[in-house]
């Protein structure tokens, strides 16, 4: 059994999506978002690909993904996307 969880919301006025999640080994297949996604890695390391480049976000590192850009996510991490 895994302790993975995810909470995804979209701000009513701006349309910006927020995610608060905890993953242990979860990976996303290539996907995109309809609006901007802003996030902060709280613990662990998030590894993701965007625009054919691999990126890593470490604790206290913010991330911003543009709409309609294909992205993936892997590795162990816990993150939040505050508005």
N, C-alpha and C positions, 0 to 999 in steps of 0.2 A: 504494500500500500504506500502511496506517495502523499506527501504533505503539500503538493502543488495547489495553488489557488489563484484566482484572477478576478479582479473587479474592473470592468471597463465602463466608462461613462462618457457622455458627450455634453459639453456645455451648451445650454439652450440658445444663448445669444451669439457666441463666437463660433460655435460648431467644432471647437477644438476638443479632441478626444483625450481622455485621461485614463491611465491604467495604473492600478496598484496590484502588485502580484508577488508571489513567492514561487520560485521554480527550483526543483532539484533534478536536473537532467532533462527537463522538458525542452523541446525544440519546435520551432515553427517552420513549416514549409514556406516557400516564397509566397508573399501576400502583399497587399497594400492597404492603405487607409484612405478614406474619403476626405479627411481633413488633417491638419497638422497634429502630430503626436509629440508632446513634450514630456520628458521623463528624467528622473534622477535615480541612479543606482544607489541603494541604501547599504547593501552588503554583497559580498561575493563579486564576481566579474561577469558582466554580460558581454557576450561576443555576438556580433551581428554583421550582416553584409548588407550594403546599400550601394547602388550604382557600381556594382562589380568590385567594390573595395571592402575589405574586412576591417571592422572597427571593434574596439573594446572599450567598455565603460567600467570604471572602477568606483568604489564608494565615493559619494559626494560629486560624481561626475554627471552633469546634465547632458541630455541628448535631445535633439529635435529632428523629427522625420517629416519631410515634405509630403503632401498628399500625392497619391498616385505613383509613388516611387516604390518599386518592388524591394522588399526587405525580408530578411530571415533573422532568427534569434536562436542562440544555443548557449549552453553552459549553465552553471549554477549561479543564480542571482536572486536578489530581492529588490524590487524597485517601486517607485511611486512617481506619479505625474501630477503634481499639484497645479491648480489654477488659482 
